[in-house]
Amino acid sequence: MNQQSTSFPLHELYELIVRFLAIECPDSANALLDELQRNALLPPRLDWCGQPHPITTLHQLTSRNTNVSANHLPLLLDQLLTFAHAHTPPPLPIHTLMGTAGFSLLPPKQPHQPTLPLRTATDTTTTTTTPTTATAPFASAATD
């Protein structure tokens, strides 16, 4: 996923994931935080002089937004499900984030449109077919 495919800063999603993992899987949260820092996917923290510094600890990450709790991500997803199901109820009362077809929160993908191979002037391997047209039963009748 790239930054252009979302309407929000991805670093916020990364931070929410790290915070969520820190509840039950602190080692995983720290591993993800290391990976995010190594790939420069988090904005730097600023010190009191305004100088940027990389975020290196879970405490530095969580102290930036003290209003965001560790369970903020599940709460957001619950709100999303509630809103989506109020707007378009699922065919059955199944609450899942990973549904398909009528249970998916995402719009359906457009069906794949097959493309026809193009023949170039130097291409001798591609054969072209000429469309056949059906003749009407009376098209060949002589006119009086």
Salt bridges, closest charged atoms under 4 A:
GLU15 OE2 - ARG19 NH2 2.97
GLU15 OE1 - ARG64 NH2 2.92
GLU35 OE1 - ARG38 NH2 2.56
ASP47 OD2 - HIS53 NE2 2.82
